[in-house]
Amino acid sequence: MNDGEELAERDQLQRPAEDVGEVVALDQRVSVPAGSFDGCIKTHDTSTLDPELDEYKYYCSGVGMVLVEEPDLDEELTAYSGL
């Protein structure tokens, strides 16, 4: 690691977290165009840098993120081929 890389790494370690994610629900059922999934986790995400950020994300085991709910837009998983 050179001096520039070390300085950048140290700077990253000293910064406070900017995004905050909190688990708000477990064992959720989510239906999106890619299918229906059980046992999903729902998180609420905000950011200290972007006060407008207010989104809920759903993560399902073996799949990953399947749904993002934002105040004015939803993003859904449209295809899933399995593991």
C-alpha positions in Angstrom: 0.0 0.0 0.0 1.4 3.4 -0.9 1.1 6.6 1.1 -1.9 7.9 -0.9 -3.8 4.6 -0.4 -2.9 4.5 3.3 -4.1 8.1 3.7 -7.4 7.4 1.9 -8.0 4.3 4.0 -7.4 6.2 7.2 -9.7 9.0 6.1 -12.5 6.4 5.4 -12.0 4.8 8.8 -12.3 8.2 10.6 -15.5 9.3 8.8 -18.9 8.7 10.5 -21.4 6.5 8.8 -23.4 8.4 6.2 -26.1 5.9 5.4 -28.2 4.2 8.1 -30.1 0.9 7.6 -32.4 -0.6 10.2 -34.2 -3.9 10.1 -37.9 -3.1 10.7 -39.6 -6.4 9.9 -38.7 -10.1 9.6 -40.5 -13.0 7.8 -42.1 -10.8 5.1 -43.8 -12.1 2.0 -43.0 -10.1 -1.1 -44.6 -10.4 -4.5 -42.8 -8.8 -7.5 -42.8 -9.6 -11.3 -40.0 -12.1 -10.7 -42.2 -14.1 -8.3 -43.3 -14.4 -4.7 -40.8 -14.8 -1.9 -41.3 -15.8 1.8 -39.1 -15.1 4.8 -37.8 -11.8 3.6 -36.2 -9.0 5.7 -37.5 -5.4 5.4 -35.1 -2.5 6.1 -35.6 1.2 6.4 -32.7 3.2 4.9 -31.9 6.9 5.5 -28.8 9.1 5.0 -27.2 11.9 6.9 -26.0 13.3 3.6 -29.3 13.1 1.8 -32.3 14.0 4.0 -34.6 13.1 1.2 -33.5 9.5 1.2 -36.3 7.5 2.8 -36.6 4.0 1.4 -37.6 0.5 2.4 -35.8 -2.5 1.0 -36.7 -6.1 1.0 -34.0 -8.8 1.0 -34.9 -12.5 0.5 -32.7 -15.5 1.3 -31.0 -17.0 -1.7 -32.1 -14.1 -3.9 -30.9 -10.8 -2.5 -32.8 -7.5 -2.8 -36.1 -7.9 -4.5 -37.9 -4.6 -3.8 -37.1 -1.0 -3.1 -39.9 1.3 -2.0 -39.3 5.0 -2.2 -41.8 7.8 -1.7 -42.3 8.4 -5.4 -40.9 5.2 -7.1 -40.7 1.4 -6.5 -38.0 -0.8 -8.0 -38.9 -4.4 -8.4 -36.9 -7.5 -9.3 -38.3 -8.5 -12.7 -36.5 -11.8 -13.4 -35.0 -14.5 -11.2 -33.6 -17.8 -12.5 -33.0 -19.5 -9.1 -29.7 -20.6 -7.5 
